[in-house]
């Protein structure tokens, strides 16, 4: 099946899932949540999932997982993802994910799974004691996507390999059974600040696991904390350049300019046309004001929602009903193709 045929044969649909691992930060917002909210205006159905089944590939405290799933949902909503415009749910409420994952376990090859970089990184030298779920979870990720015949998936660079595996599974299934049933999903990687870096080290990705809280802006930080972290962010002594090429060997400067551009919905070149020649003593207050304006309403709304867990749970239940209405017919057709008696 050609990619052109795939795109015309299937209704355009976006799917993305985020693991409820807690401590949402600016990188999650600019790299994912803000993009998801913006994409709702494109007229393409969007399905967003809290992938709690992926989370349990390593041990999770049950109370923490429940809280983190709600907090992630609150982050989606506070960032502008509208449950009336997009499908918003948690993975474990839709059994099609697990059922299709088993089918894909039987389609995928062991060699494919062993090549997954994240398996090597997460299991390390202790592979014999890692869970089978950690090894096989790329098949579940493929099921997350293909259960909805999603044609496009927003991904970061570190997830491209898993999407390539999803495409391989779809191609093999289609070829094995002589059908054009699963789409060959396309990655969507675009825009400024897809990778937000640490405020303390511009060569490292912003991460919730960094021991220094000053390395990241948490989505739960209040206005004072946001401004303080930007004021104290690591920089260099030189003035800002007037063109993007001047940022190439300056990772901290590039990171702060990228963040400003993403928050302001501008290109890096457009930002530098305005701030080129300024010292960081001038630029940081501009960035702090912009970040507080854009982010503090999100943290306020997240805090409100977290005080209303019933409201969050109702949104997730409604989203799960919508998700099942899409996924169940696709799953039933999959069983039919396999020749299973239902």
C-alpha positions in Angstrom: 0.0 0.0 0.0 1.4 3.4 -1.0 1.5 6.2 1.5 -0.7 8.3 -0.8 -3.3 5.6 -0.9 -3.2 5.3 2.9 -3.9 9.0 3.3 -6.8 9.0 0.9 -8.3 5.7 2.1 -8.6 6.6 5.8 -10.4 9.5 7.5 -7.7 11.9 8.8 -7.4 11.4 12.6 -4.8 12.4 15.1 -3.9 10.2 18.1 -1.4 10.9 20.9 -0.9 9.5 24.4 1.1 10.7 27.4 2.1 8.6 30.3 0.8 9.8 33.7 4.2 9.9 35.4 3.6 13.1 37.3 5.3 16.5 37.5 4.2 18.0 34.2 6.7 20.7 33.1 7.2 23.3 30.4 8.7 20.7 28.0 5.5 18.7 28.2 3.4 21.9 27.6 5.4 23.3 24.6 6.3 19.9 23.1 2.8 18.4 23.4 -0.1 20.0 25.3 0.0 23.4 23.6 0.3 21.8 20.2 -2.7 19.5 21.0 -4.8 22.5 21.9 -3.8 24.4 18.8 -4.5 21.4 16.6 -8.2 21.4 17.5 -8.7 24.2 15.1 -7.5 22.1 12.1 -10.8 20.4 11.7 -9.3 16.9 12.1 -10.6 14.6 14.9 -8.1 14.4 17.7 -7.9 11.6 20.3 -5.8 12.2 23.4 -5.1 9.4 25.9 -3.6 9.1 29.4 -1.7 5.9 28.8 -1.9 4.5 32.3 -1.4 0.9 31.0 2.0 2.0 29.8 2.8 3.4 33.2 2.5 0.0 34.9 5.3 -1.6 32.8 7.3 -0.5 35.9 5.8 -0.7 39.4 3.5 2.2 40.4 2.1 3.3 43.7 -1.7 2.9 43.0 -2.7 6.1 44.8 0.0 8.1 43.0 -1.0 6.6 39.6 -4.6 7.6 40.2 -3.6 11.2 41.2 -1.2 11.5 38.3 -3.8 10.4 35.8 -6.1 13.1 37.0 -3.3 15.7 37.1 -2.4 14.9 33.5 -6.0 15.2 32.5 -6.2 18.5 34.3 -3.0 19.6 32.4 -4.7 18.8 29.1 -7.8 20.7 29.9 -6.0 23.7 31.5 -3.8 23.9 28.4 -6.8 24.4 26.2 -7.7 20.8 25.1 -11.5 21.0 25.0 -13.3 17.7 25.8 -16.1 18.9 23.6 -13.8 19.2 20.6 -11.4 16.3 21.3 -11.7 12.8 22.7 -9.9 12.8 26.1 -9.7 9.5 28.1 -7.5 7.1 30.0 -6.3 4.0 28.3 -7.4 1.4 30.8 -11.1 2.3 30.3 -11.0 1.1 26.7 -10.3 -2.6 26.5 -9.6 -2.5 22.7 -6.1 -1.3 23.5 -5.2 -4.4 25.4 -7.0 -6.8 23.0 -5.3 -5.3 19.9 -2.0 -5.3 21.6 -2.1 -9.1 22.0 -2.9 -9.4 18.3 0.1 -7.2 17.5 2.3 -9.2 19.9 1.6 -12.1 17.5 2.4 -9.9 14.4 5.5 -8.2 15.7 8.8 -10.1 15.6 11.2 -10.5 18.6 14.0 -8.9 16.6 12.0 -5.8 16.1 11.4 -5.5 19.9 15.0 -6.1 20.8 16.1 -3.2 18.6 14.0 -0.7 20.5 16.3 1.9 22.0 14.1 2.6 24.9 14.1 -1.1 25.9 17.9 -1.1 25.9 18.0 2.1 27.9 15.3 1.3 30.5 16.2 -2.4 31.0 19.9 -1.9 30.7 22.0 -4.8 31.9 19.1 -6.0 34.1 17.0 -7.3 31.2 16.3 -10.6 32.8 14.5 -8.9 35.7 12.6 -6.3 33.6 8.9 -6.9 33.0 7.6 -8.6 29.9 5.3 -5.5 29.6 8.4 -3.2 29.3 9.7 -5.4 26.5 6.4 -5.7 24.6 5.0 -2.2 25.2 5.7 -1.0 21.7 3.0 -3.4 20.5 0.6 -1.7 22.9 1.7 1.7 21.6 0.9 0.4 18.1 -2.5 -0.7 19.3 -3.1 2.7 20.9 -2.7 4.3 17.5 -4.2 1.7 15.2 -7.3 1.0 17.3 -8.5 4.3 16.0 -7.1 4.1 12.5 -5.1 7.2 13.4 -3.4 8.7 10.3 -1.1 11.1 12.1 0.7 11.1 15.5 2.5 14.1 17.0 5.8 12.7 18.2 9.1 13.9 19.6 12.4 12.7 18.1 12.8 10.1 20.8 9.5 8.4 19.8 10.1 8.1 16.1 11.4 4.6 16.4 8.2 3.4 18.1 6.1 5.0 15.3 8.2 3.2 12.7 7.5 0.0 14.5 3.8 0.8 14.4 4.1 1.3 10.6 5.9 -2.0 10.3 3.2 -3.8 12.3 0.5 -2.3 10.1 2.3 -3.2 6.9 2.9 -6.8 8.0 -0.7 -7.3 9.2 -2.0 -5.9 5.9 0.4 -8.1 3.9 -0.2 -11.2 5.9 -4.0 -11.1 5.4 -4.1 -9.4 2.0 -6.0 -6.4 3.2 -5.7 -2.6 3.2 -7.0 -2.3 6.7 -4.6 -0.5 9.0 -3.2 2.9 7.9 0.5 3.6 7.6 0.5 6.3 10.2 2.6 9.5 9.6 4.6 11.2 12.3 4.0 14.9 12.9 7.2 16.8 14.1 7.0 20.5 13.6 7.4 24.0 15.1 9.6 25.7 17.6 10.8 24.1 20.9 9.9 20.5 20.2 12.7 19.8 22.6 12.8 22.1 25.6 16.1 22.0 27.4 17.1 22.3 31.1 17.3 25.8 32.5 20.6 24.8 34.2 22.2 22.9 31.2 21.2 23.7 27.7 22.7 20.4 26.4 20.2 18.3 28.4 16.5 17.9 27.9 14.2 19.4 30.5 13.2 16.5 32.8 11.1 15.8 35.8 13.8 13.4 37.0 16.5 16.1 37.2 17.4 16.5 40.9 17.4 20.3 40.6 13.9 21.8 40.6 15.5 25.0 39.1 16.2 23.1 35.9 12.5 23.1 34.9 9.3 25.1 35.1 6.6 22.8 36.5 3.1 23.3 35.2 2.1 23.6 38.9 4.5 26.5 39.6 3.0 29.8 40.6 3.9 33.1 39.0 6.7 33.9 41.5 8.3 30.5 41.0 8.1 30.8 37.2 9.7 34.3 37.2 12.4 33.3 39.7 13.5 30.2 37.7 13.8 32.2 34.5 15.8 35.0 36.2 18.2 32.3 37.5 18.4 30.3 34.3 21.9 29.7 33.1 23.1 32.0 30.2 26.4 33.2 28.7 27.9 36.7 28.8 27.3 37.7 25.2 24.5 39.7 23.8 21.7 38.0 21.8 22.4 37.7 18.1 20.1 39.1 15.4 19.9 35.8 13.4 19.4 32.2 14.4 22.8 31.1 13.1 24.3 33.0 16.0 22.7 30.6 18.5 24.3 27.5 17.1 27.2 27.2 19.7 25.2 28.8 22.5 22.8 26.1 23.9 21.5 28.1 26.9 20.8 31.1 24.7 19.1 29.0 22.1 16.9 27.3 24.6 15.6 30.6 26.1 15.0 32.1 22.7 13.2 28.9 21.6 11.0 29.0 24.7 10.2 32.7 24.1 9.3 31.9 20.4 7.1 29.0 21.3 5.2 30.9 24.1 4.8 33.9 21.8 3.8 31.8 18.7 6.7 33.4 16.8 9.6 32.1 14.8 13.0 32.3 16.3 14.1 34.7 13.5 11.1 37.0 14.3 12.1 37.0 18.0 15.7 37.8 17.2 14.7 40.6 15.0 13.2 42.3 18.0 15.8 41.3 20.7 19.0 41.0 18.8 21.7 43.0 20.5 20.0 42.9 23.9 21.8 41.5 27.0 20.2 38.7 29.0 19.6 41.3 31.8 17.1 42.8 29.4 15.8 39.6 27.7 15.1 37.5 30.8 12.5 40.0 32.3 10.7 39.9 28.9 10.7 36.1 28.9 9.6 36.0 32.6 6.7 38.3 31.9 5.6 36.3 28.9 5.9 33.0 30.7 3.9 34.2 33.7 1.2 35.6 31.4 0.9 32.3 29.5 1.6 29.7 32.2 0.2 31.0 35.5 -3.5 30.7 34.3 -2.8 27.1 33.5 -1.4 26.3 36.9 -4.4 28.0 38.5 -6.9 26.0 36.5 -5.0 22.8 37.1 -5.2 23.5 40.9 -9.0 24.1 40.6 -9.6 20.9 38.7 -7.5 18.8 41.1 -9.9 20.0 43.8 -12.8 18.6 41.7 -11.8 15.0 41.0 -15.4 14.0 40.2 -15.4 16.6 37.3 -12.2 15.0 35.9 -13.5 11.5 36.3 -16.7 12.4 34.4 -14.7 13.9 31.6 -12.6 10.7 31.3 -15.7 8.4 31.4 -17.3 10.4 28.6 -14.2 10.4 26.6 -13.9 6.6 27.0 -17.4 6.1 25.7 -16.4 8.2 22.6 -13.2 6.2 22.2 -15.0 2.8 22.5 -17.4 3.9 19.8 -14.5 4.3 17.4 -12.2 1.5 18.5 -14.7 -1.4 19.0 -15.8 -1.6 15.3 -12.2 -1.6 14.2 -11.4 -4.3 16.7 -14.3 -6.4 15.6 -13.3 -6.1 12.0 -9.7 -7.2 13.0 -11.1 -10.3 14.6 -13.1 -11.0 11.5 -10.0 -10.7 9.3 -8.2 -13.1 11.6 -11.0 -15.6 11.2 -12.0 -15.6 14.9 -15.6 -16.6 15.8 -17.2 -13.9 17.9 
